[in-house]
Amino acid sequence: MGCNYYNNKLNIMTKSNFLILFAERLQIANKNLTIETELKSLEEWDSWNALELMTLVDETFGVTLTAKDLATIETFEDLITKIGIEKFD
């Protein structure tokens, strides 16, 4: 059974749990991610992981990201804003 990354019964996730989930799902070796980390600075960042991120966000938050969205997202903070800050604690 998978980990529960949500902070409470309202299905609000902490930003740090989102970073952990991201690193695990996309198999990011450097797990010292912060909300200021730039996605494109990650050694593992490629088109496959971009698709994985799109799937992760859709499955976890019900938010559809497009290629155009990803082109404008630089940091995890940008990504969290795009997903919807109200979904995070």
Contacts in CASP RR format, 6 or more apart in sequence:
PFRMAT RR
TARGET T0000
AUTHOR 0000-0000-0000
METHOD contacts of the structure
MODEL  1
MGCNYYNNKLNIMTKSNFLILFAERLQIANKNLTIETELKSLEEWDSWNA
LELMTLVDETFGVTLTAKDLATIETFEDLITKIGIEKFD
3 21 0 8 1.000
5 13 0 8 1.000
5 14 0 8 1.000
5 17 0 8 1.000
5 18 0 8 1.000
5 20 0 8 1.000
5 21 0 8 1.000
5 60 0 8 1.000
6 12 0 8 1.000
6 13 0 8 1.000
6 17 0 8 1.000
7 13 0 8 1.000
7 14 0 8 1.000
7 17 0 8 1.000
7 89 0 8 1.000
8 89 0 8 1.000
11 87 0 8 1.000
12 87 0 8 1.000
12 88 0 8 1.000
12 89 0 8 1.000
13 21 0 8 1.000
13 60 0 8 1.000
13 87 0 8 1.000
13 88 0 8 1.000
13 89 0 8 1.000
14 88 0 8 1.000
14 89 0 8 1.000
15 35 0 8 1.000
15 76 0 8 1.000
15 80 0 8 1.000
15 88 0 8 1.000
15 89 0 8 1.000
18 76 0 8 1.000
18 80 0 8 1.000
18 88 0 8 1.000
19 33 0 8 1.000
19 34 0 8 1.000
19 35 0 8 1.000
19 76 0 8 1.000
20 31 0 8 1.000
21 56 0 8 1.000
21 60 0 8 1.000
22 28 0 8 1.000
22 33 0 8 1.000
22 53 0 8 1.000
22 56 0 8 1.000
22 76 0 8 1.000
23 30 0 8 1.000
23 31 0 8 1.000
23 33 0 8 1.000
25 52 0 8 1.000
25 56 0 8 1.000
26 44 0 8 1.000
26 49 0 8 1.000
26 52 0 8 1.000
26 53 0 8 1.000
26 56 0 8 1.000
27 44 0 8 1.000
28 42 0 8 1.000
28 44 0 8 1.000
29 43 0 8 1.000
29 44 0 8 1.000
30 42 0 8 1.000
30 43 0 8 1.000
33 76 0 8 1.000
34 76 0 8 1.000
35 75 0 8 1.000
35 76 0 8 1.000
35 77 0 8 1.000
35 80 0 8 1.000
36 75 0 8 1.000
36 76 0 8 1.000
36 77 0 8 1.000
37 75 0 8 1.000
37 76 0 8 1.000
38 74 0 8 1.000
38 75 0 8 1.000
39 45 0 8 1.000
39 53 0 8 1.000
39 70 0 8 1.000
39 73 0 8 1.000
39 74 0 8 1.000
39 75 0 8 1.000
39 76 0 8 1.000
39 79 0 8 1.000
40 74 0 8 1.000
42 49 0 8 1.000
50 67 0 8 1.000
50 70 0 8 1.000
53 65 0 8 1.000
53 70 0 8 1.000
53 79 0 8 1.000
54 64 0 8 1.000
54 65 0 8 1.000
54 70 0 8 1.000
57 63 0 8 1.000
57 64 0 8 1.000
57 65 0 8 1.000
57 79 0 8 1.000
57 83 0 8 1.000
58 64 0 8 1.000
58 65 0 8 1.000
61 83 0 8 1.000
61 84 0 8 1.000
61 87 0 8 1.000
63 82 0 8 1.000
63 83 0 8 1.000
63 84 0 8 1.000
65 73 0 8 1.000
65 82 0 8 1.000
69 82 0 8 1.000
72 78 0 8 1.000
73 79 0 8 1.000
73 82 0 8 1.000
80 88 0 8 1.000
END
